[in-house]
Amino acid sequence: MNIVLKSSPYRVTKINVKTRANMFKNVKVGDTLVFSTELEYTSGASGGGNYATYIFVSNLTRGEYTYKSQSELISILRRVFELEEVKQ
C-alpha cells in the first residue's frame, strides 16, 4: 500500500537568514513549497523500521526538491523562512 501525505502549498514570504542547506539555499521570496511523506512503519533503529520520518520538499516555482528528516526540516523552516499557506 502506498499512502502519500501531502501539504497544501506554502508561499515563502520572508527569508530571515541565509542557509547553505541543499535546495533551500536557492529558495527566494515568492517561491511555493509543498511537503509530502509516505505513510510507513517506523519503530526505531533497533526494531528494524525507519528511525526518522523523512519529508520530501518540492519547490514548485524552481522545479527543485530535497529530502530532509522531520527534525532537520523544522529546524530550517523555523530559523530561515516565514511561510503562508496558499489557499486553493
C-alpha distances in whole Angstrom, upper triangle without the diagonal:
4,6,10,13,16,20,23,25,28,31,33,36,38,38,39,40,39,36,36,32,30,29,31,34,34,33,36,37,35,32,29,26,22,20,16,14,10,9,9,11,15,18,21,22,24,21,19,16,17,20,20,17,18,18,18,22,23,26,26,30,30,27,27,24,23,21,23,22,22,26,27,26,27,30,31,30,33,35,35,34,34,32,32,29,29,29,28
4,6,10,13,16,19,21,24,27,29,33,34,34,36,36,36,33,32,29,27,26,27,31,30,29,32,33,31,28,25,22,18,16,13,10,7,7,8,12,15,18,20,22,24,21,19,16,16,19,18,15,15,15,15,18,19,23,23,26,27,24,23,20,20,18,20,19,19,23,24,23,24,28,28,27,30,32,32,31,31,28,28,26,26,26,25
4,7,10,13,16,19,21,25,27,30,32,32,34,34,34,31,31,28,26,25,26,30,29,28,30,31,29,26,23,20,16,14,10,9,6,5,8,12,14,18,20,22,24,22,20,17,16,19,17,14,14,14,14,17,18,21,21,25,26,23,22,20,19,17,19,18,18,21,23,21,22,25,26,25,27,30,30,28,28,26,25,23,23,23,22
4,6,10,13,15,18,21,23,26,28,28,30,31,30,28,28,24,23,21,22,26,26,24,27,27,26,23,19,16,12,10,7,6,4,6,9,13,15,19,21,22,25,23,21,18,16,18,16,13,12,11,10,13,14,17,18,21,22,20,19,16,16,14,16,16,15,19,20,18,19,23,22,21,24,27,26,25,25,22,22,19,20,20,19
4,7,10,13,15,19,21,24,26,26,28,29,29,27,27,23,22,21,21,25,25,23,25,25,24,21,17,14,11,8,5,5,6,7,11,14,15,19,20,23,26,24,23,19,17,18,16,12,12,10,10,12,13,17,17,20,22,20,19,16,16,14,15,15,13,17,18,16,17,20,20,19,21,24,24,22,22,19,19,16,17,18,17
4,7,9,12,15,17,21,23,23,25,26,26,24,25,22,21,19,19,23,22,20,22,22,20,17,14,11,7,6,4,7,9,10,14,17,18,22,23,25,28,27,25,22,19,21,17,14,13,10,9,10,11,13,13,17,19,17,17,14,15,14,15,15,14,17,18,15,16,19,19,17,19,22,22,19,19,16,16,13,14,14,14
4,6,8,12,14,17,19,20,22,24,24,23,24,21,20,18,18,21,21,18,19,19,17,15,12,9,6,5,6,9,12,13,17,20,20,24,25,27,30,29,28,24,21,22,19,15,14,11,11,10,11,13,13,16,18,17,17,15,15,15,15,16,14,17,17,14,14,18,17,14,17,20,19,17,16,13,12,9,10,11,12
4,6,10,13,15,18,20,22,24,24,24,25,22,22,19,18,22,21,18,18,17,15,14,10,9,6,8,9,13,15,17,20,24,24,27,28,31,34,32,32,28,25,26,22,19,17,14,13,12,12,13,12,14,17,17,17,16,17,17,18,19,17,20,20,16,16,20,18,15,18,21,20,17,15,12,10,7,7,8,8
4,7,10,13,16,17,20,22,22,21,23,20,20,17,16,19,18,14,15,14,12,10,6,6,5,8,10,14,17,19,23,26,26,29,30,32,35,34,33,29,26,27,23,20,18,14,13,11,10,9,9,11,14,14,14,14,16,17,17,19,17,20,19,16,16,19,17,14,17,19,18,14,13,10,9,6,5,8,8
4,7,9,12,14,16,18,19,19,21,19,18,16,14,17,16,12,13,11,9,8,5,5,6,9,12,16,19,21,24,27,27,30,30,32,36,35,34,30,27,27,23,20,18,15,14,11,10,10,10,11,14,15,15,14,16,17,17,19,17,19,18,14,14,17,15,11,14,16,14,11,10,6,5,4,5,9,11
4,6,9,11,14,17,17,18,20,18,18,15,13,16,14,10,10,8,6,6,4,6,9,12,15,19,22,25,28,30,30,33,33,35,38,38,37,33,30,30,26,23,21,17,16,13,12,10,10,10,13,14,15,15,17,19,19,21,19,21,20,16,16,18,15,12,14,16,13,10,9,5,5,6,6,10,12
4,6,7,11,13,13,14,17,16,17,14,11,13,12,8,7,5,5,6,6,8,11,13,17,20,24,26,29,31,31,34,33,34,38,38,37,34,30,30,26,23,21,18,17,13,13,10,12,11,13,15,15,15,16,18,18,20,19,20,18,15,15,16,13,10,12,13,10,7,6,5,7,9,10,14,16
4,7,10,13,14,16,19,18,20,17,14,15,14,11,9,5,6,8,10,11,14,17,20,24,27,29,32,34,34,36,36,37,41,41,40,37,33,32,29,26,24,21,20,17,16,14,15,14,16,18,18,19,20,22,21,23,21,22,20,17,17,17,15,12,13,14,11,8,6,5,7,10,11,14,17
4,6,9,11,13,17,17,18,16,13,13,13,10,8,6,8,10,12,13,16,18,22,25,28,31,33,35,34,36,35,37,40,41,40,37,33,32,28,26,24,22,21,18,18,15,17,15,17,20,19,19,20,22,21,23,21,21,19,17,16,16,13,11,12,11,8,6,5,7,10,13,15,18,21
4,6,7,10,13,13,16,14,10,10,11,9,8,7,10,11,13,14,17,18,22,24,28,30,32,34,33,35,34,35,39,39,38,35,32,30,27,25,23,21,20,17,17,15,17,16,16,19,18,18,18,20,19,21,20,19,17,15,15,14,11,10,10,9,6,5,6,9,12,16,17,21,23
4,7,10,13,14,17,16,12,12,14,12,11,10,14,15,17,16,19,20,24,26,30,31,33,35,33,35,34,35,38,39,39,36,32,30,27,26,24,22,22,19,20,18,21,19,20,22,21,21,20,21,20,21,20,19,17,15,14,13,11,10,9,7,5,6,7,11,14,18,20,23,26
4,7,10,12,15,15,11,10,12,12,12,12,16,16,18,18,20,21,24,26,30,32,33,35,33,35,33,34,37,38,38,35,31,29,26,25,23,22,22,19,20,18,21,20,20,22,20,20,19,21,19,20,20,18,16,15,15,12,10,11,11,7,5,8,10,14,17,20,22,26,29
4,7,9,12,12,9,7,10,10,10,12,16,15,18,17,20,20,24,26,29,32,33,35,33,35,33,33,37,38,37,34,31,29,26,25,23,21,21,18,19,17,20,19,18,20,18,18,17,19,18,20,20,19,16,15,16,13,10,12,13,10,7,9,13,15,19,22,23,27,29
4,5,9,10,7,5,9,10,12,14,17,16,17,16,19,19,22,23,26,29,30,32,30,32,29,30,33,34,33,31,27,26,23,22,20,18,18,16,17,16,19,18,17,19,16,15,14,16,14,17,17,16,13,12,14,11,8,11,12,9,7,10,14,16,19,22,24,27,29
4,6,8,7,5,9,11,13,16,19,17,19,17,20,19,22,23,26,29,29,31,29,31,29,29,32,34,32,30,26,25,22,22,19,18,18,16,17,16,19,19,17,18,15,14,13,15,14,16,18,17,13,13,15,13,10,13,15,13,11,13,17,19,22,24,26,29,31
4,6,5,6,9,10,14,16,19,16,17,15,17,16,18,19,22,25,26,27,26,28,26,25,29,30,29,27,23,22,19,18,15,14,14,12,14,14,18,18,16,16,13,12,10,11,10,13,14,14,10,10,13,11,8,11,14,12,10,12,16,17,21,22,24,27,29
4,6,6,8,10,14,17,19,16,16,14,16,15,17,18,21,24,25,27,25,27,26,25,29,30,28,26,22,21,19,18,15,14,12,11,12,12,16,16,14,14,10,9,7,9,9,13,15,15,12,11,14,14,11,13,16,15,13,15,18,18,22,23,24,27,28
4,5,6,7,11,14,15,12,13,11,13,13,15,17,20,23,25,27,26,29,27,27,31,32,30,27,24,23,20,19,15,13,11,9,9,8,12,12,10,10,7,6,6,9,10,14,16,17,13,12,15,15,11,13,16,15,13,13,16,16,19,20,21,24,25
4,5,5,9,11,13,11,12,10,13,13,16,18,21,24,26,28,27,29,28,28,32,32,31,28,24,24,20,19,16,14,12,9,10,9,13,12,11,12,9,9,9,11,11,14,15,15,12,10,13,12,8,9,13,12,9,10,13,13,16,18,19,23,24
4,6,9,12,14,12,14,13,16,17,20,22,25,28,29,31,30,32,30,31,34,35,34,31,27,26,23,22,19,17,16,13,13,12,15,14,12,14,11,12,11,14,14,17,18,18,14,13,15,14,11,12,15,13,10,11,14,16,19,21,22,25,27
4,6,10,12,10,12,12,15,17,19,22,25,28,30,32,31,34,33,33,37,37,35,33,29,29,25,24,20,18,16,13,12,10,12,11,9,11,9,11,12,15,16,19,20,20,17,15,18,17,13,14,17,16,12,12,15,15,18,20,20,24,25
4,7,9,7,9,9,13,14,18,20,24,27,29,31,30,33,32,33,37,37,35,32,29,28,25,23,20,17,15,12,11,8,10,9,8,11,9,11,12,15,15,18,19,19,16,14,16,16,12,12,15,14,10,9,12,12,15,16,17,20,22
4,6,6,9,11,14,17,20,23,27,30,32,35,34,37,35,36,40,40,39,36,32,32,28,26,23,20,18,15,13,10,12,9,9,13,12,14,16,18,19,22,22,22,20,17,18,18,14,13,16,15,11,10,11,11,14,16,16,20,21
4,6,9,11,15,17,21,24,28,30,33,35,35,38,37,38,41,42,40,37,34,33,29,27,24,21,20,16,15,12,13,11,12,15,15,16,18,21,21,23,22,23,21,18,18,19,15,13,15,15,11,9,9,9,11,14,14,17,19
4,6,10,13,16,20,23,27,29,32,35,35,38,37,38,42,42,41,37,34,34,30,27,25,21,19,16,14,11,11,8,11,14,15,16,18,21,21,24,23,24,22,19,20,20,17,15,17,18,14,11,11,9,10,12,11,14,16
4,7,10,13,17,20,24,26,29,32,32,35,34,36,39,39,38,34,31,31,27,24,22,18,16,12,10,7,7,5,8,10,11,12,15,18,18,21,21,22,20,17,18,19,16,14,17,17,14,11,11,10,11,12,11,15,16
4,7,10,14,17,20,23,26,29,29,32,32,34,37,37,35,32,29,29,25,22,20,16,14,10,8,6,6,6,9,10,11,12,14,16,17,20,19,21,19,16,17,19,16,13,16,18,15,12,12,9,9,9,8,12,13
4,7,10,14,17,20,23,26,25,29,29,30,34,33,32,28,25,25,21,18,16,12,10,7,6,5,6,8,10,10,10,9,11,13,14,16,15,18,16,12,14,16,13,11,15,16,14,11,12,9,10,10,10,13,14
4,7,10,14,16,19,22,23,26,26,28,31,30,29,26,22,23,19,16,14,10,8,6,5,7,7,10,12,11,11,9,11,12,13,15,14,17,16,12,14,17,15,13,16,18,16,14,14,11,12,10,10,13,13
4,7,11,13,16,19,19,22,23,24,28,27,26,22,19,19,16,12,10,6,6,5,7,9,11,14,15,14,12,10,10,10,10,12,11,14,13,10,11,15,13,12,15,17,16,14,15,12,13,12,13,15,15
4,7,10,13,16,16,20,21,22,26,24,23,19,16,18,14,11,9,6,5,7,8,12,13,16,17,15,14,11,11,10,11,12,11,14,15,12,13,17,16,15,18,20,19,18,19,16,17,15,16,17,17
4,6,9,12,13,16,17,19,22,21,19,16,13,14,12,8,7,5,6,9,11,15,16,20,20,18,16,13,12,9,10,10,10,14,14,12,14,17,17,16,19,22,21,20,21,19,20,18,19,21,20
4,6,10,11,15,17,18,21,19,17,14,12,14,12,9,9,8,9,12,14,18,19,22,23,20,19,15,14,12,13,13,13,16,17,16,17,21,21,20,23,25,25,24,25,23,23,21,22,23,22
4,7,9,13,15,17,20,17,16,12,11,14,12,9,10,11,12,15,18,21,22,26,26,24,22,19,18,15,15,14,13,17,19,17,18,22,22,22,24,27,27,26,27,24,25,22,24,24,24
4,6,10,12,14,16,14,13,9,8,11,11,9,10,12,14,17,20,24,25,28,28,26,24,21,19,16,16,14,14,17,19,18,20,23,24,24,26,28,29,28,29,27,28,26,27,28,27
4,7,9,12,13,10,10,6,7,10,10,10,12,14,17,20,23,27,28,32,32,29,27,24,21,18,18,15,15,18,20,20,21,24,25,25,27,29,30,30,31,29,30,28,30,31,31
4,6,9,11,8,8,5,5,6,7,8,11,14,17,20,23,27,29,32,32,29,27,23,21,17,16,13,13,15,17,18,19,21,23,23,25,27,28,29,30,29,30,28,30,32,32
4,7,8,5,7,5,6,7,9,11,14,17,20,23,27,30,32,35,35,33,30,27,24,20,19,15,15,16,19,20,21,23,25,26,27,29,30,31,32,31,33,31,34,35,35
4,6,6,7,6,6,4,8,10,13,17,20,23,26,29,32,35,34,32,30,26,23,19,17,14,14,15,17,19,20,21,23,25,25,27,29,30,31,31,33,32,34,36,36
4,6,6,6,6,5,9,12,14,18,21,24,27,30,33,36,35,33,30,26,23,19,18,14,16,16,18,20,21,22,24,26,27,28,30,31,33,33,35,34,36,38,38
4,6,8,9,9,12,15,18,22,24,27,31,34,37,40,39,37,34,30,27,23,21,18,19,19,21,24,25,25,28,29,30,32,33,35,37,36,38,37,40,41,42
4,6,8,9,12,15,17,21,24,27,30,34,36,39,38,36,33,30,27,23,22,19,19,20,22,24,25,26,29,30,31,33,34,35,37,36,38,36,39,40,40
4,7,8,12,14,16,20,22,25,28,32,34,37,36,34,31,27,24,21,20,18,19,20,22,23,25,26,28,29,31,32,34,35,36,35,37,36,38,39,39
4,6,9,11,13,16,19,22,25,29,31,34,33,31,28,25,22,18,17,15,16,17,19,21,22,24,25,26,28,30,31,31,33,32,34,32,34,35,35
4,6,7,9,13,15,19,22,25,28,31,30,28,25,21,18,14,14,11,12,14,16,17,18,20,22,23,24,26,27,28,30,29,30,29,31,33,33
4,7,10,13,16,19,23,26,28,31,30,29,26,22,19,15,13,10,11,12,14,15,17,18,20,21,22,24,25,26,28,28,30,29,31,33,34
4,6,10,13,16,19,22,25,28,27,25,23,19,16,12,10,6,7,8,10,12,13,15,16,18,19,21,22,23,25,24,26,25,28,30,30
4,7,10,13,16,19,22,25,25,23,20,17,14,10,9,6,6,9,10,10,12,14,16,16,18,20,21,21,23,22,23,22,24,26,27
4,7,10,13,16,19,22,21,19,17,13,10,6,5,4,6,9,9,9,11,14,14,15,17,19,19,19,21,20,22,21,23,25,25
4,6,10,13,15,18,18,16,14,10,8,6,5,6,6,10,10,8,10,13,13,12,15,17,17,17,18,17,18,17,19,21,22
4,7,10,12,15,15,13,11,7,6,5,7,9,10,13,12,10,13,15,14,14,17,19,18,17,19,17,18,17,18,21,20
4,7,9,12,12,11,8,5,5,6,8,10,11,13,12,9,12,14,12,11,15,16,15,14,15,14,15,15,16,18,19
4,6,9,9,7,6,4,7,9,11,14,15,17,15,12,15,17,15,14,17,19,16,15,16,14,16,15,15,17,17
4,5,6,6,5,6,9,12,13,17,17,19,17,14,16,18,15,14,17,18,15,13,15,13,14,14,14,17,17
4,6,5,7,9,12,15,17,20,20,22,20,17,19,21,18,17,20,21,18,16,17,14,15,14,12,15,15
4,6,8,11,14,17,19,22,22,24,22,19,21,22,19,17,21,21,18,16,16,14,15,15,13,16,16
4,5,9,12,16,18,21,22,24,21,19,21,22,18,18,21,21,18,16,18,16,18,18,17,20,20
4,7,11,14,17,20,21,24,21,18,21,23,19,19,23,23,20,18,20,18,19,19,18,20,20
4,7,11,13,17,18,20,18,16,19,20,16,16,20,20,18,17,19,17,19,19,19,22,22
4,7,10,14,15,17,15,13,16,17,15,15,19,19,17,16,18,17,19,19,19,22,21
4,7,10,12,14,12,10,14,15,13,14,17,18,16,16,19,18,20,20,21,23,24
4,7,9,12,10,9,12,14,12,14,17,18,17,17,19,18,21,20,22,24,25
4,6,8,6,6,9,10,10,11,14,15,15,15,18,17,20,20,22,25,25
4,5,5,6,9,10,11,12,14,16,16,17,19,19,21,21,23,26,27
4,6,5,6,9,10,11,12,14,15,16,17,17,19,19,21,24,25
4,5,5,6,9,10,11,12,14,15,17,18,20,21,24,26,28
4,6,5,6,9,10,11,12,14,16,17,20,21,23,26,27
4,5,5,6,9,10,10,11,13,13,16,17,19,22,24
4,5,5,6,8,10,10,12,12,15,16,19,22,24
4,6,5,6,8,10,12,14,17,19,22,24,27
4,6,5,6,8,11,12,16,17,20,23,25
4,6,5,5,7,8,12,14,16,20,22
4,6,6,8,10,13,15,18,21,24
4,6,9,11,15,18,21,24,26
4,7,10,14,16,19,22,25
4,6,10,13,15,19,21
4,7,10,13,16,19
4,7,9,13,15
4,6,9,12
4,6,9
4,6
4
